[in-house]
Amino acid sequence: MKNRLVAIVVGVLICLGTPATNSVALAEPGGALSLSGVGSMSLPDWLEAKAAKGMENQTNAGIQYDLVGFNKDTWHYARVVAYKLEQNLGLAALLYGVAESNPQVLGELAKPLLAKNLEENGGRILEWSPAKKAMLGGRNVPLIASRLIMTDKVPLPMAATVYVFMNHDRMFAVGLFAPDSDRQFWAQLFRQMAADMTWE
């Protein structure tokens, strides 16, 4: 049962695709980005959300959006993923309770499974940050962060930040994936977007 909790985190971490280029905006700059079953995040006035590309043939890929825009003449790209565990939680809910009070437990469980999934796609973990708690819509929830290479097909270092939480009696994860070279820019912005999120 402990694998259910970790599976949701790993599910978010392995479903990053390629940037959107010509997709229709789902949230205009300055608008609200809706994450079904979770809530909505406000976007800054220069950033828009588009349907994620490359997800057409992936099952259980969750809700994915590409965030794109120019800020101070620099183009920025990231992907937001929201993933829900559909099954009843059962004993996994008890494990989540442990992880919520001690997020390091979640980190220790997730790390070997993520490493295994990445290796199967030619990816690898470059750096694993200790799990901690962070604000998401006014709630203090477990957060896992790492630097990784998703796949050998796109061997670029990425920064991943994943929040894990319960909502409407279901377990969810919301993650942000950004090029590692843009990690500091996105870390501050996503932290603010997550903290100000409005729950559904």
PyMOL CGO cylinders between C-alpha atoms (Angstrom):
from pymol import cmd
from pymol.cgo import CYLINDER

trace = [
    CYLINDER, 0.00, 0.00, 0.00, 2.86, 2.39, 0.60, 0.3, 1, 1, 1, 1, 1, 1,
    CYLINDER, 2.86, 2.39, 0.60, 3.55, 2.26, -3.14, 0.3, 1, 1, 1, 1, 1, 1,
    CYLINDER, 3.55, 2.26, -3.14, 0.22, 4.00, -3.84, 0.3, 1, 1, 1, 1, 1, 1,
    CYLINDER, 0.22, 4.00, -3.84, 1.43, 7.19, -2.20, 0.3, 1, 1, 1, 1, 1, 1,
    CYLINDER, 1.43, 7.19, -2.20, 4.76, 7.04, -3.96, 0.3, 1, 1, 1, 1, 1, 1,
    CYLINDER, 4.76, 7.04, -3.96, 3.15, 6.10, -7.29, 0.3, 1, 1, 1, 1, 1, 1,
    CYLINDER, 3.15, 6.10, -7.29, 1.29, 9.40, -7.42, 0.3, 1, 1, 1, 1, 1, 1,
    CYLINDER, 1.29, 9.40, -7.42, 4.54, 11.33, -6.98, 0.3, 1, 1, 1, 1, 1, 1,
    CYLINDER, 4.54, 11.33, -6.98, 6.37, 9.20, -9.51, 0.3, 1, 1, 1, 1, 1, 1,
    CYLINDER, 6.37, 9.20, -9.51, 3.42, 9.48, -11.90, 0.3, 1, 1, 1, 1, 1, 1,
    CYLINDER, 3.42, 9.48, -11.90, 3.81, 13.24, -11.90, 0.3, 1, 1, 1, 1, 1, 1,
    CYLINDER, 3.81, 13.24, -11.90, 7.57, 13.07, -12.27, 0.3, 1, 1, 1, 1, 1, 1,
    CYLINDER, 7.57, 13.07, -12.27, 7.60, 10.76, -15.30, 0.3, 1, 1, 1, 1, 1, 1,
    CYLINDER, 7.60, 10.76, -15.30, 4.96, 12.41, -17.48, 0.3, 1, 1, 1, 1, 1, 1,
    CYLINDER, 4.96, 12.41, -17.48, 6.82, 15.50, -18.67, 0.3, 1, 1, 1, 1, 1, 1,
    CYLINDER, 6.82, 15.50, -18.67, 6.69, 15.89, -22.45, 0.3, 1, 1, 1, 1, 1, 1,
    CYLINDER, 6.69, 15.89, -22.45, 7.91, 18.50, -24.92, 0.3, 1, 1, 1, 1, 1, 1,
    CYLINDER, 7.91, 18.50, -24.92, 7.13, 22.24, -24.90, 0.3, 1, 1, 1, 1, 1, 1,
    CYLINDER, 7.13, 22.24, -24.90, 3.99, 23.50, -26.60, 0.3, 1, 1, 1, 1, 1, 1,
    CYLINDER, 3.99, 23.50, -26.60, 4.53, 25.73, -29.60, 0.3, 1, 1, 1, 1, 1, 1,
    CYLINDER, 4.53, 25.73, -29.60, 1.24, 26.32, -31.43, 0.3, 1, 1, 1, 1, 1, 1,
    CYLINDER, 1.24, 26.32, -31.43, -1.46, 25.23, -28.97, 0.3, 1, 1, 1, 1, 1, 1,
    CYLINDER, -1.46, 25.23, -28.97, -4.47, 27.30, -27.93, 0.3, 1, 1, 1, 1, 1, 1,
    CYLINDER, -4.47, 27.30, -27.93, -4.14, 29.18, -24.66, 0.3, 1, 1, 1, 1, 1, 1,
    CYLINDER, -4.14, 29.18, -24.66, -6.20, 27.67, -21.83, 0.3, 1, 1, 1, 1, 1, 1,
    CYLINDER, -6.20, 27.67, -21.83, -5.41, 30.52, -19.48, 0.3, 1, 1, 1, 1, 1, 1,
    CYLINDER, -5.41, 30.52, -19.48, -4.56, 33.97, -20.78, 0.3, 1, 1, 1, 1, 1, 1,
    CYLINDER, -4.56, 33.97, -20.78, -1.81, 36.09, -19.23, 0.3, 1, 1, 1, 1, 1, 1,
    CYLINDER, -1.81, 36.09, -19.23, -3.02, 37.35, -15.86, 0.3, 1, 1, 1, 1, 1, 1,
    CYLINDER, -3.02, 37.35, -15.86, -5.84, 34.77, -15.85, 0.3, 1, 1, 1, 1, 1, 1,
    CYLINDER, -5.84, 34.77, -15.85, -6.56, 31.76, -13.66, 0.3, 1, 1, 1, 1, 1, 1,
    CYLINDER, -6.56, 31.76, -13.66, -5.24, 28.29, -14.44, 0.3, 1, 1, 1, 1, 1, 1,
    CYLINDER, -5.24, 28.29, -14.44, -7.82, 25.66, -13.44, 0.3, 1, 1, 1, 1, 1, 1,
    CYLINDER, -7.82, 25.66, -13.44, -6.60, 22.32, -12.08, 0.3, 1, 1, 1, 1, 1, 1,
    CYLINDER, -6.60, 22.32, -12.08, -9.68, 20.10, -12.03, 0.3, 1, 1, 1, 1, 1, 1,
    CYLINDER, -9.68, 20.10, -12.03, -10.39, 18.54, -8.66, 0.3, 1, 1, 1, 1, 1, 1,
    CYLINDER, -10.39, 18.54, -8.66, -7.80, 20.76, -6.99, 0.3, 1, 1, 1, 1, 1, 1,
    CYLINDER, -7.80, 20.76, -6.99, -8.38, 24.48, -7.54, 0.3, 1, 1, 1, 1, 1, 1,
    CYLINDER, -8.38, 24.48, -7.54, -6.95, 27.34, -9.55, 0.3, 1, 1, 1, 1, 1, 1,
    CYLINDER, -6.95, 27.34, -9.55, -3.70, 29.29, -9.70, 0.3, 1, 1, 1, 1, 1, 1,
    CYLINDER, -3.70, 29.29, -9.70, -3.39, 32.90, -10.78, 0.3, 1, 1, 1, 1, 1, 1,
    CYLINDER, -3.39, 32.90, -10.78, -0.93, 33.60, -13.56, 0.3, 1, 1, 1, 1, 1, 1,
    CYLINDER, -0.93, 33.60, -13.56, 1.22, 36.73, -13.79, 0.3, 1, 1, 1, 1, 1, 1,
    CYLINDER, 1.22, 36.73, -13.79, 0.29, 39.19, -16.54, 0.3, 1, 1, 1, 1, 1, 1,
    CYLINDER, 0.29, 39.19, -16.54, 3.04, 37.93, -18.89, 0.3, 1, 1, 1, 1, 1, 1,
    CYLINDER, 3.04, 37.93, -18.89, 2.47, 34.17, -18.54, 0.3, 1, 1, 1, 1, 1, 1,
    CYLINDER, 2.47, 34.17, -18.54, -0.10, 31.99, -20.32, 0.3, 1, 1, 1, 1, 1, 1,
    CYLINDER, -0.10, 31.99, -20.32, -1.02, 28.31, -20.06, 0.3, 1, 1, 1, 1, 1, 1,
    CYLINDER, -1.02, 28.31, -20.06, -1.38, 26.04, -23.10, 0.3, 1, 1, 1, 1, 1, 1,
    CYLINDER, -1.38, 26.04, -23.10, -2.38, 22.42, -23.52, 0.3, 1, 1, 1, 1, 1, 1,
    CYLINDER, -2.38, 22.42, -23.52, 0.68, 20.25, -23.01, 0.3, 1, 1, 1, 1, 1, 1,
    CYLINDER, 0.68, 20.25, -23.01, 2.11, 18.75, -26.17, 0.3, 1, 1, 1, 1, 1, 1,
    CYLINDER, 2.11, 18.75, -26.17, 3.25, 15.16, -26.50, 0.3, 1, 1, 1, 1, 1, 1,
    CYLINDER, 3.25, 15.16, -26.50, 0.66, 13.69, -24.12, 0.3, 1, 1, 1, 1, 1, 1,
    CYLINDER, 0.66, 13.69, -24.12, -1.82, 12.31, -26.67, 0.3, 1, 1, 1, 1, 1, 1,
    CYLINDER, -1.82, 12.31, -26.67, -0.81, 8.66, -26.26, 0.3, 1, 1, 1, 1, 1, 1,
    CYLINDER, -0.81, 8.66, -26.26, -0.04, 8.66, -22.54, 0.3, 1, 1, 1, 1, 1, 1,
    CYLINDER, -0.04, 8.66, -22.54, -2.56, 7.12, -20.18, 0.3, 1, 1, 1, 1, 1, 1,
    CYLINDER, -2.56, 7.12, -20.18, -2.83, 8.37, -16.61, 0.3, 1, 1, 1, 1, 1, 1,
    CYLINDER, -2.83, 8.37, -16.61, -0.80, 11.44, -17.53, 0.3, 1, 1, 1, 1, 1, 1,
    CYLINDER, -0.80, 11.44, -17.53, -2.88, 13.69, -15.31, 0.3, 1, 1, 1, 1, 1, 1,
    CYLINDER, -2.88, 13.69, -15.31, -3.76, 17.27, -16.20, 0.3, 1, 1, 1, 1, 1, 1,
    CYLINDER, -3.76, 17.27, -16.20, -0.85, 19.00, -17.90, 0.3, 1, 1, 1, 1, 1, 1,
    CYLINDER, -0.85, 19.00, -17.90, -0.26, 22.56, -19.01, 0.3, 1, 1, 1, 1, 1, 1,
    CYLINDER, -0.26, 22.56, -19.01, 2.73, 24.25, -20.58, 0.3, 1, 1, 1, 1, 1, 1,
    CYLINDER, 2.73, 24.25, -20.58, 3.44, 27.67, -19.08, 0.3, 1, 1, 1, 1, 1, 1,
    CYLINDER, 3.44, 27.67, -19.08, 5.05, 30.03, -21.57, 0.3, 1, 1, 1, 1, 1, 1,
    CYLINDER, 5.05, 30.03, -21.57, 5.80, 33.71, -21.83, 0.3, 1, 1, 1, 1, 1, 1,
    CYLINDER, 5.80, 33.71, -21.83, 8.33, 36.53, -22.08, 0.3, 1, 1, 1, 1, 1, 1,
    CYLINDER, 8.33, 36.53, -22.08, 9.48, 38.32, -18.95, 0.3, 1, 1, 1, 1, 1, 1,
    CYLINDER, 9.48, 38.32, -18.95, 11.99, 41.14, -19.34, 0.3, 1, 1, 1, 1, 1, 1,
    CYLINDER, 11.99, 41.14, -19.34, 12.82, 39.99, -22.89, 0.3, 1, 1, 1, 1, 1, 1,
    CYLINDER, 12.82, 39.99, -22.89, 13.54, 36.42, -21.76, 0.3, 1, 1, 1, 1, 1, 1,
    CYLINDER, 13.54, 36.42, -21.76, 11.37, 33.49, -22.84, 0.3, 1, 1, 1, 1, 1, 1,
    CYLINDER, 11.37, 33.49, -22.84, 10.42, 31.11, -20.05, 0.3, 1, 1, 1, 1, 1, 1,
    CYLINDER, 10.42, 31.11, -20.05, 8.88, 27.63, -20.22, 0.3, 1, 1, 1, 1, 1, 1,
    CYLINDER, 8.88, 27.63, -20.22, 7.68, 25.20, -17.56, 0.3, 1, 1, 1, 1, 1, 1,
    CYLINDER, 7.68, 25.20, -17.56, 5.07, 22.48, -17.22, 0.3, 1, 1, 1, 1, 1, 1,
    CYLINDER, 5.07, 22.48, -17.22, 2.45, 22.13, -14.49, 0.3, 1, 1, 1, 1, 1, 1,
    CYLINDER, 2.45, 22.13, -14.49, 1.04, 18.67, -13.84, 0.3, 1, 1, 1, 1, 1, 1,
    CYLINDER, 1.04, 18.67, -13.84, -1.86, 17.72, -11.56, 0.3, 1, 1, 1, 1, 1, 1,
    CYLINDER, -1.86, 17.72, -11.56, -2.33, 14.01, -10.91, 0.3, 1, 1, 1, 1, 1, 1,
    CYLINDER, -2.33, 14.01, -10.91, -5.08, 12.27, -8.92, 0.3, 1, 1, 1, 1, 1, 1,
    CYLINDER, -5.08, 12.27, -8.92, -4.99, 8.77, -7.48, 0.3, 1, 1, 1, 1, 1, 1,
    CYLINDER, -4.99, 8.77, -7.48, -8.39, 7.40, -8.53, 0.3, 1, 1, 1, 1, 1, 1,
    CYLINDER, -8.39, 7.40, -8.53, -8.56, 4.41, -6.19, 0.3, 1, 1, 1, 1, 1, 1,
    CYLINDER, -8.56, 4.41, -6.19, -9.85, 4.55, -2.64, 0.3, 1, 1, 1, 1, 1, 1,
    CYLINDER, -9.85, 4.55, -2.64, -6.87, 5.20, -0.45, 0.3, 1, 1, 1, 1, 1, 1,
    CYLINDER, -6.87, 5.20, -0.45, -7.32, 2.57, 2.26, 0.3, 1, 1, 1, 1, 1, 1,
    CYLINDER, -7.32, 2.57, 2.26, -4.02, 2.05, 4.07, 0.3, 1, 1, 1, 1, 1, 1,
    CYLINDER, -4.02, 2.05, 4.07, -2.30, 4.59, 1.82, 0.3, 1, 1, 1, 1, 1, 1,
    CYLINDER, -2.30, 4.59, 1.82, -4.27, 7.27, 3.68, 0.3, 1, 1, 1, 1, 1, 1,
    CYLINDER, -4.27, 7.27, 3.68, -2.56, 6.20, 6.88, 0.3, 1, 1, 1, 1, 1, 1,
    CYLINDER, -2.56, 6.20, 6.88, 0.82, 6.43, 5.17, 0.3, 1, 1, 1, 1, 1, 1,
    CYLINDER, 0.82, 6.43, 5.17, -0.08, 9.90, 3.91, 0.3, 1, 1, 1, 1, 1, 1,
    CYLINDER, -0.08, 9.90, 3.91, -0.83, 10.91, 7.49, 0.3, 1, 1, 1, 1, 1, 1,
    CYLINDER, -0.83, 10.91, 7.49, 2.70, 9.87, 8.43, 0.3, 1, 1, 1, 1, 1, 1,
    CYLINDER, 2.70, 9.87, 8.43, 4.17, 11.69, 5.43, 0.3, 1, 1, 1, 1, 1, 1,
    CYLINDER, 4.17, 11.69, 5.43, 2.18, 14.82, 6.24, 0.3, 1, 1, 1, 1, 1, 1,
    CYLINDER, 2.18, 14.82, 6.24, 3.66, 15.03, 9.72, 0.3, 1, 1, 1, 1, 1, 1,
    CYLINDER, 3.66, 15.03, 9.72, 7.08, 13.80, 8.62, 0.3, 1, 1, 1, 1, 1, 1,
    CYLINDER, 7.08, 13.80, 8.62, 7.65, 14.55, 4.89, 0.3, 1, 1, 1, 1, 1, 1,
    CYLINDER, 7.65, 14.55, 4.89, 11.10, 12.93, 4.97, 0.3, 1, 1, 1, 1, 1, 1,
    CYLINDER, 11.10, 12.93, 4.97, 9.26, 9.56, 5.01, 0.3, 1, 1, 1, 1, 1, 1,
    CYLINDER, 9.26, 9.56, 5.01, 7.66, 10.39, 1.67, 0.3, 1, 1, 1, 1, 1, 1,
    CYLINDER, 7.66, 10.39, 1.67, 11.01, 11.47, 0.25, 0.3, 1, 1, 1, 1, 1, 1,
    CYLINDER, 11.01, 11.47, 0.25, 12.72, 8.26, 1.31, 0.3, 1, 1, 1, 1, 1, 1,
    CYLINDER, 12.72, 8.26, 1.31, 9.97, 6.14, -0.23, 0.3, 1, 1, 1, 1, 1, 1,
    CYLINDER, 9.97, 6.14, -0.23, 9.79, 8.10, -3.47, 0.3, 1, 1, 1, 1, 1, 1,
    CYLINDER, 9.79, 8.10, -3.47, 13.49, 8.37, -4.25, 0.3, 1, 1, 1, 1, 1, 1,
    CYLINDER, 13.49, 8.37, -4.25, 14.26, 4.70, -5.17, 0.3, 1, 1, 1, 1, 1, 1,
    CYLINDER, 14.26, 4.70, -5.17, 11.05, 4.33, -7.21, 0.3, 1, 1, 1, 1, 1, 1,
    CYLINDER, 11.05, 4.33, -7.21, 11.69, 7.55, -9.10, 0.3, 1, 1, 1, 1, 1, 1,
    CYLINDER, 11.69, 7.55, -9.10, 15.28, 6.51, -9.77, 0.3, 1, 1, 1, 1, 1, 1,
    CYLINDER, 15.28, 6.51, -9.77, 14.07, 3.16, -11.14, 0.3, 1, 1, 1, 1, 1, 1,
    CYLINDER, 14.07, 3.16, -11.14, 11.45, 4.78, -13.41, 0.3, 1, 1, 1, 1, 1, 1,
    CYLINDER, 11.45, 4.78, -13.41, 13.91, 7.33, -14.72, 0.3, 1, 1, 1, 1, 1, 1,
    CYLINDER, 13.91, 7.33, -14.72, 16.53, 4.66, -15.44, 0.3, 1, 1, 1, 1, 1, 1,
    CYLINDER, 16.53, 4.66, -15.44, 14.02, 2.70, -17.52, 0.3, 1, 1, 1, 1, 1, 1,
    CYLINDER, 14.02, 2.70, -17.52, 13.72, 5.76, -19.80, 0.3, 1, 1, 1, 1, 1, 1,
    CYLINDER, 13.72, 5.76, -19.80, 17.42, 6.57, -19.82, 0.3, 1, 1, 1, 1, 1, 1,
    CYLINDER, 17.42, 6.57, -19.82, 17.02, 9.31, -17.20, 0.3, 1, 1, 1, 1, 1, 1,
    CYLINDER, 17.02, 9.31, -17.20, 18.55, 9.75, -13.78, 0.3, 1, 1, 1, 1, 1, 1,
    CYLINDER, 18.55, 9.75, -13.78, 18.39, 11.80, -10.60, 0.3, 1, 1, 1, 1, 1, 1,
    CYLINDER, 18.39, 11.80, -10.60, 21.12, 14.42, -10.46, 0.3, 1, 1, 1, 1, 1, 1,
    CYLINDER, 21.12, 14.42, -10.46, 20.32, 15.81, -7.02, 0.3, 1, 1, 1, 1, 1, 1,
    CYLINDER, 20.32, 15.81, -7.02, 17.68, 14.98, -4.42, 0.3, 1, 1, 1, 1, 1, 1,
    CYLINDER, 17.68, 14.98, -4.42, 16.59, 17.68, -1.99, 0.3, 1, 1, 1, 1, 1, 1,
    CYLINDER, 16.59, 17.68, -1.99, 15.32, 16.65, 1.44, 0.3, 1, 1, 1, 1, 1, 1,
    CYLINDER, 15.32, 16.65, 1.44, 11.52, 16.51, 1.51, 0.3, 1, 1, 1, 1, 1, 1,
    CYLINDER, 11.52, 16.51, 1.51, 9.88, 19.29, 3.52, 0.3, 1, 1, 1, 1, 1, 1,
    CYLINDER, 9.88, 19.29, 3.52, 6.55, 21.04, 3.99, 0.3, 1, 1, 1, 1, 1, 1,
    CYLINDER, 6.55, 21.04, 3.99, 5.47, 24.05, 1.94, 0.3, 1, 1, 1, 1, 1, 1,
    CYLINDER, 5.47, 24.05, 1.94, 2.39, 26.22, 1.50, 0.3, 1, 1, 1, 1, 1, 1,
    CYLINDER, 2.39, 26.22, 1.50, -0.21, 25.25, -1.07, 0.3, 1, 1, 1, 1, 1, 1,
    CYLINDER, -0.21, 25.25, -1.07, -3.37, 27.34, -0.99, 0.3, 1, 1, 1, 1, 1, 1,
    CYLINDER, -3.37, 27.34, -0.99, -2.90, 28.16, 2.67, 0.3, 1, 1, 1, 1, 1, 1,
    CYLINDER, -2.90, 28.16, 2.67, -2.23, 24.52, 3.63, 0.3, 1, 1, 1, 1, 1, 1,
    CYLINDER, -2.23, 24.52, 3.63, 1.14, 23.21, 4.74, 0.3, 1, 1, 1, 1, 1, 1,
    CYLINDER, 1.14, 23.21, 4.74, 1.69, 20.03, 2.65, 0.3, 1, 1, 1, 1, 1, 1,
    CYLINDER, 1.69, 20.03, 2.65, 4.63, 17.70, 1.85, 0.3, 1, 1, 1, 1, 1, 1,
    CYLINDER, 4.63, 17.70, 1.85, 6.91, 18.86, -0.98, 0.3, 1, 1, 1, 1, 1, 1,
    CYLINDER, 6.91, 18.86, -0.98, 9.52, 16.84, -2.87, 0.3, 1, 1, 1, 1, 1, 1,
    CYLINDER, 9.52, 16.84, -2.87, 12.14, 18.49, -5.08, 0.3, 1, 1, 1, 1, 1, 1,
    CYLINDER, 12.14, 18.49, -5.08, 14.92, 17.18, -7.28, 0.3, 1, 1, 1, 1, 1, 1,
    CYLINDER, 14.92, 17.18, -7.28, 17.12, 17.88, -10.27, 0.3, 1, 1, 1, 1, 1, 1,
    CYLINDER, 17.12, 17.88, -10.27, 16.91, 15.18, -12.88, 0.3, 1, 1, 1, 1, 1, 1,
    CYLINDER, 16.91, 15.18, -12.88, 17.22, 14.13, -16.49, 0.3, 1, 1, 1, 1, 1, 1,
    CYLINDER, 17.22, 14.13, -16.49, 13.83, 12.85, -17.62, 0.3, 1, 1, 1, 1, 1, 1,
    CYLINDER, 13.83, 12.85, -17.62, 14.93, 10.76, -20.59, 0.3, 1, 1, 1, 1, 1, 1,
    CYLINDER, 14.93, 10.76, -20.59, 17.94, 10.09, -22.77, 0.3, 1, 1, 1, 1, 1, 1,
    CYLINDER, 17.94, 10.09, -22.77, 15.88, 11.43, -25.71, 0.3, 1, 1, 1, 1, 1, 1,
    CYLINDER, 15.88, 11.43, -25.71, 16.00, 14.90, -24.13, 0.3, 1, 1, 1, 1, 1, 1,
    CYLINDER, 16.00, 14.90, -24.13, 19.10, 14.81, -21.90, 0.3, 1, 1, 1, 1, 1, 1,
    CYLINDER, 19.10, 14.81, -21.90, 18.60, 18.27, -20.42, 0.3, 1, 1, 1, 1, 1, 1,
    CYLINDER, 18.60, 18.27, -20.42, 18.70, 18.77, -16.65, 0.3, 1, 1, 1, 1, 1, 1,
    CYLINDER, 18.70, 18.77, -16.65, 15.27, 19.63, -15.25, 0.3, 1, 1, 1, 1, 1, 1,
    CYLINDER, 15.27, 19.63, -15.25, 14.17, 20.92, -11.86, 0.3, 1, 1, 1, 1, 1, 1,
    CYLINDER, 14.17, 20.92, -11.86, 11.09, 19.23, -10.37, 0.3, 1, 1, 1, 1, 1, 1,
    CYLINDER, 11.09, 19.23, -10.37, 8.95, 20.44, -7.47, 0.3, 1, 1, 1, 1, 1, 1,
    CYLINDER, 8.95, 20.44, -7.47, 6.00, 18.28, -6.41, 0.3, 1, 1, 1, 1, 1, 1,
    CYLINDER, 6.00, 18.28, -6.41, 3.36, 19.00, -3.74, 0.3, 1, 1, 1, 1, 1, 1,
    CYLINDER, 3.36, 19.00, -3.74, 1.46, 15.98, -2.35, 0.3, 1, 1, 1, 1, 1, 1,
    CYLINDER, 1.46, 15.98, -2.35, -1.90, 16.44, -0.59, 0.3, 1, 1, 1, 1, 1, 1,
    CYLINDER, -1.90, 16.44, -0.59, -5.41, 15.19, 0.08, 0.3, 1, 1, 1, 1, 1, 1,
    CYLINDER, -5.41, 15.19, 0.08, -8.50, 16.90, -1.41, 0.3, 1, 1, 1, 1, 1, 1,
    CYLINDER, -8.50, 16.90, -1.41, -12.08, 15.59, -1.54, 0.3, 1, 1, 1, 1, 1, 1,
    CYLINDER, -12.08, 15.59, -1.54, -10.89, 12.31, 0.03, 0.3, 1, 1, 1, 1, 1, 1,
    CYLINDER, -10.89, 12.31, 0.03, -8.48, 11.66, -2.81, 0.3, 1, 1, 1, 1, 1, 1,
    CYLINDER, -8.48, 11.66, -2.81, -4.72, 11.95, -2.98, 0.3, 1, 1, 1, 1, 1, 1,
    CYLINDER, -4.72, 11.95, -2.98, -3.27, 14.46, -5.45, 0.3, 1, 1, 1, 1, 1, 1,
    CYLINDER, -3.27, 14.46, -5.45, 0.11, 15.74, -6.54, 0.3, 1, 1, 1, 1, 1, 1,
    CYLINDER, 0.11, 15.74, -6.54, 0.78, 19.04, -8.27, 0.3, 1, 1, 1, 1, 1, 1,
    CYLINDER, 0.78, 19.04, -8.27, 4.20, 19.47, -9.82, 0.3, 1, 1, 1, 1, 1, 1,
    CYLINDER, 4.20, 19.47, -9.82, 6.19, 22.07, -11.69, 0.3, 1, 1, 1, 1, 1, 1,
    CYLINDER, 6.19, 22.07, -11.69, 8.94, 21.02, -14.11, 0.3, 1, 1, 1, 1, 1, 1,
    CYLINDER, 8.94, 21.02, -14.11, 11.32, 23.61, -15.54, 0.3, 1, 1, 1, 1, 1, 1,
    CYLINDER, 11.32, 23.61, -15.54, 14.71, 23.66, -17.22, 0.3, 1, 1, 1, 1, 1, 1,
    CYLINDER, 14.71, 23.66, -17.22, 17.36, 23.53, -14.53, 0.3, 1, 1, 1, 1, 1, 1,
    CYLINDER, 17.36, 23.53, -14.53, 18.99, 26.63, -16.00, 0.3, 1, 1, 1, 1, 1, 1,
    CYLINDER, 18.99, 26.63, -16.00, 15.76, 28.51, -15.15, 0.3, 1, 1, 1, 1, 1, 1,
    CYLINDER, 15.76, 28.51, -15.15, 15.28, 26.87, -11.75, 0.3, 1, 1, 1, 1, 1, 1,
    CYLINDER, 15.28, 26.87, -11.75, 15.75, 29.94, -9.56, 0.3, 1, 1, 1, 1, 1, 1,
    CYLINDER, 15.75, 29.94, -9.56, 13.35, 32.03, -11.64, 0.3, 1, 1, 1, 1, 1, 1,
    CYLINDER, 13.35, 32.03, -11.64, 10.58, 29.42, -11.50, 0.3, 1, 1, 1, 1, 1, 1,
    CYLINDER, 10.58, 29.42, -11.50, 11.14, 28.44, -7.86, 0.3, 1, 1, 1, 1, 1, 1,
    CYLINDER, 11.14, 28.44, -7.86, 10.14, 31.87, -6.58, 0.3, 1, 1, 1, 1, 1, 1,
    CYLINDER, 10.14, 31.87, -6.58, 7.26, 32.29, -9.03, 0.3, 1, 1, 1, 1, 1, 1,
    CYLINDER, 7.26, 32.29, -9.03, 5.78, 28.83, -8.48, 0.3, 1, 1, 1, 1, 1, 1,
    CYLINDER, 5.78, 28.83, -8.48, 6.11, 29.15, -4.71, 0.3, 1, 1, 1, 1, 1, 1,
    CYLINDER, 6.11, 29.15, -4.71, 3.96, 32.30, -4.89, 0.3, 1, 1, 1, 1, 1, 1,
    CYLINDER, 3.96, 32.30, -4.89, 1.44, 30.73, -7.31, 0.3, 1, 1, 1, 1, 1, 1,
    CYLINDER, 1.44, 30.73, -7.31, 1.14, 27.65, -5.06, 0.3, 1, 1, 1, 1, 1, 1,
    CYLINDER, 1.14, 27.65, -5.06, 0.81, 29.62, -1.83, 0.3, 1, 1, 1, 1, 1, 1,
    CYLINDER, 0.81, 29.62, -1.83, -1.97, 31.77, -3.34, 0.3, 1, 1, 1, 1, 1, 1,
    CYLINDER, -1.97, 31.77, -3.34, -3.83, 28.86, -4.96, 0.3, 1, 1, 1, 1, 1, 1,
    CYLINDER, -3.83, 28.86, -4.96, -7.62, 28.85, -4.48, 0.3, 1, 1, 1, 1, 1, 1,
    CYLINDER, -7.62, 28.85, -4.48, -9.05, 25.43, -3.55, 0.3, 1, 1, 1, 1, 1, 1,
    CYLINDER, -9.05, 25.43, -3.55, -11.94, 23.96, -5.53, 0.3, 1, 1, 1, 1, 1, 1,
]
cmd.load_cgo(trace, "trace")
